[in-house]
Amino acid sequence: MEVKLLACTGLAEGTPPVPGCTEADSVIIYAVSQCYQAKPQPGMIRNCFERGHHSVFEHVHFSFAVHGISRACLAQLTRHRLASYTVESQRYCDYTKKPAGFVWPDTIEGGTAKKYRALLEQAMTCYHELRAAGVPPEDARFVLPQATAVNLVFTMNARELFHCFDLRLDRHAQWEIRRLFARVLQLVRERAPLTFAAYADRKEEL
């Protein structure tokens, strides 16, 4: 799995960041200052968490390029509807030209690993046979398993990311999506450190 930050909401040319703040944090602070007719201050972000004023965090969006998650993980990710997704299309991509990858869970090892590998190979063999027989990719894809790796771009605002972190970083969440959002959290902390530090501190208080 590979996760990269493609884009993050910033400030327009000529709009200076709040002193000591990143552009992403500054966007949120400027929004808060408009709400309360107050001078922009870094402490406004933490105050918003304390007051439960979370709508201001919807002004900052993050776009991520994700490579190599399973279709099983994708199904979980796209349940979060306050986001935008552009996903590799199994309808239009022909995996006889560029072979599909697969995700391999750590728990599958030893004798079960041989069976797992055989099943994946069988699925790809069947896919190739279907394509050779003239079956279009949109129908040949029906034999591809949940383990098939997929690439995508998705965009979420900071408030929706809080919600995703609450659910997907929990120890009860599936390992693959936990790994995905752990990496996402690392990336957004670099661009909006005040925002996600306040989020983390608030989580510890609850």
Buried (B, 14 or more C-beta within 10 A) or exposed (E): BEBEBEEBBBBEEEEEBBEEBBBBBBBBBBBBBEEEEEEBBBEBBBEBBEEEBBEBBBBBBBBBBBBBBBBBBBEBBEEBEEBEBEBBEBEEBEBBEEEBBBBBBEEBEEEEEEEBEEEBEEBBEBBBEBBEEEBEBEEBBEBBBEBBBBBBBBBBBBBBBBEBBEBBBEEEBBEBBBBBBEBBBEBBBEBBBBBBBBBEEBEEEE
